Amino acid sequence: MNSSYNLFSEANSKRWINFAIGFAVFTGVATSFFAIRTPPYLPRWAIVDGILLLGLAYGLWKRSQVCAVLLIIHAIGSAIINAIEFGSELRSVVVTRIILYMLAAAAINVERDRQRLRANTQANAQASHGSADNQTTG
């Protein structure tokens, strides 16, 4: 059994992307819920933040590279804002780094997934074009 782990294999690619989608949906729903439920504790812009995360999750589901990068930028910005407002603890730094690693892996795999899709589309187009040529000449 091969013990090496391929970050960019097709199966792992989908796992990383699905993790990022799940992370964005969970964070967006939780942020929106708490912003609506407990107004004195969270500012109203938190609702917009939650909706933005849901939009980024949708974009990531559609394999948008821009949304993948924006999700990373959002995570970095959110970590900086939380560190300024609440102070930085070791565990929050560790969790932030883990999340950023996973989001970066998802962003890389979105590009790999798009490359695989383009290659498959081109191969199918060439195969169907070749079979059409064989039918007309045969």
N, C-alpha and C positions, 0 to 999 in steps of 0.2 A: 504494500500500500504506500502510495506517495504521500509524504508528510508535508510537502510544501503547499502553501495556501496561495492561490492565484486571485488577487484582488479584482482582476479584470475579466475573469471568466464570465460567461453569459449568466450562469445561475447566480453568482455572487453579485454581478452587476445589478440584477433585478432586486436582490436583497437590500443592497445599499440604497438604491433609489426608493424602494418601498419604505425603508426605515426613515428616510428624510421626509417622505410624504406623510407618514404617520406622525413623525415628530412635529411637523408644521401644522397638521390638522389638530393634534392634541393641544399644542401650545396655543393655537388660534382660538379654539373653542374654550379652553380654560381661561385665557385672558379675557375674552369677550364675556364669558359667564360671570367672572369675578368683577369685571368692570360694571356690569349691569346690576349684579346682586349686591355689591357693597360699595356704593358711590363715595362714601367719605374716605375710603382707603386708597382707591385708585382714581387717577384723573380720567376725565372723559376721553382723552386721546387713546386710552388703552383699548377702547372699543374699535377705533380705527386700526390700531396695531393688530388686534385679533383678526379683523377682516382682511388686512394686508397679508397676514400669515396664511389665511385660507386661500387667498388668491395666488400666493406663491406656491402653495401645495398643489393647486389645480394646474398651474404652469409647469410644475415639476412632473406631474402626472402625464402632461402632454409632451414631456421630454424637452422642455425649454432650457437651454443653457443659461440664458439671461436670468431666469427665475432661480436656477441653482446657485448662481453667483450672488444674486440679491439675497437669497436666504442665508448665505454665509456672512455677507455684510451685515444683515440684520442681526445675526447671532453675535457678531463682534460688537456692534453698536449696543445691543441690549446688555452684553456683559460689561461694557464700559460704563453704561448708565447705572446698572445695578451696583457696580463697584464704587461709583461716586456717591450714590444715594445711601447705600447700606453698608459700605465698607467691604473690603476684600478679605475673605477667609481662604484658607488653604483648600478646603473641600470645594468651594465654589470655583476656584481656579482650576482644579483638577477636573471637575465636571465640565466646565466650559471647554477645556482642551479636548476632552473626549468627544463632546458634541461637535466641536469644530472639525476634528479628525473625521468623524462619521459623515458630516455634511460635505467636507472636501472630497471624501471618497465617493459620495453620491454624485457630486458635480463632475468628477472625472469620469465616472461610469455613465453619466448621461451622454457625454461626448462619445464614449466608446459604443454605447447603445445606438446612438445616431449613426455612427460610422458603419456598424453592422447592418443597420436597416438600409442605409444607402447602398452598401455592397450587395445585399440580397435583392434590392429593387433593380439594380443594374444587371445583376446576373439573370434575374427573371425576365427583364426586358430583352436582353441579348438572346436568351433561350427562346422566348416567344417570337422574336424577330427571325431567328435562325429557323424555327419550325415553319414560319410563314413563307420563308424563302424556299424551303424544301417542298412545300405543298405547291407553290406556283411553278417551280421548275420540274417537279416530278410528274 
